[in-house]
């Protein structure tokens, strides 16, 4: 699969571009590459600029892209612009059908009639290092829109208050004829009376005031599975952006940001730790207590251990998120040279220095 082009490059804007600059660049390129444009139409390029616009115009998606690039969306449901002709109408306050309807005779348009699922959303939470090792249920404050339980998303006080739109007869669109440089052209436009829903409401819902949804502030509970890594995401069904016309919410992807630990560091499923070791213990050998993510363990130090020695404690790392197979812990020994020696200690070391070595020569 070919590597995706940078979204900013695809739209020809800088990374500091305003939303107005992004919208302007998109309009220009979309008109140029729209497949119905017989002179410069290019469906592949049109799809590329549509996908770039959908991400960069949305503040949350743009923030995720700026931090993680295209990988921000690979775990969150795949390609954010898989279908260039559907699902992008609401991101920038206009539908691309409005751009082309008067130029190319309608082209491809997304129907607003009937329930439609909302967009997915991504959020981030910080968790403690050890919670990712052992797993934990956490709560965090979250605000989202939920379908009104009184009107079921219709926006009407009772089902009988919902009527078929008399202007578009329930289609959500009306046919319009316009004179252009190419002559009389017929196109479809979103019905102005019902807003493309195909329905009108004579008496608005008393709970949601006709919106079809209510805003909720909750402490959302998610389970942090043992072994999850920094940057991985947890899927939460139905807590994304609200749907349309009573459609279900999109889904939520909770990205995990792991707080650093005081002395453990993680690489994959392996744990690394620096342990100070007395000079005498390195020379003579000893057994020390070493912290692991599961508790303290004994570790044997052989005599003659050299500086910067790394010892492996098998199976004392993080359990794999999928297989539960543990990694290892690597103990980096930092041998400490004594200071402020007593007279007796100095004499002993001088005596040691004067003892002949069994090895001959500097490097033997």
Helices and strands as residue ranges (DSSP letters): H 7-11, H 19-33, H 43-56, H 59-68, H 71-74, H 96-104, E 121-127, H 129-134, E 136-147, G 159-161, E 162-164, E 173-180, E 183-190, E 199-201, E 213-224, E 233-236, E 252-258, E 265-267, E 270-278, H 279-284, E 286-292, E 295-301, E 310-313, E 329-336, H 343-354
